[in-house]
């Protein structure tokens, strides 16, 4: 392994170690009990999941509308092209 690779591994190890120590200290000094923390996490995760679901449905409808419009536009263009061919004969 090169020196750069070893240095990168050391930095990654320090970052992971620091994150683990920070998480442990955060749990030790948390202002509420574990039950309350889990209840809040569950509430917020449901809230954000519902928002993501609504947003995904909205995006889906927008995409469907855009595709439908593109298909109709393509059909109209093909019909005009075919009419020009028939009248040119």
Secondary structure, 3 states (H helix, E strand, C coil): CCHHHHHHHHHHHHHHHHHHHHHHHHHHCCCCCHHHHHHHHHHHHHHHHHHHHHHHHHHHHHHHHHHHHHHHHHHHHHHHHHHHHHHHC
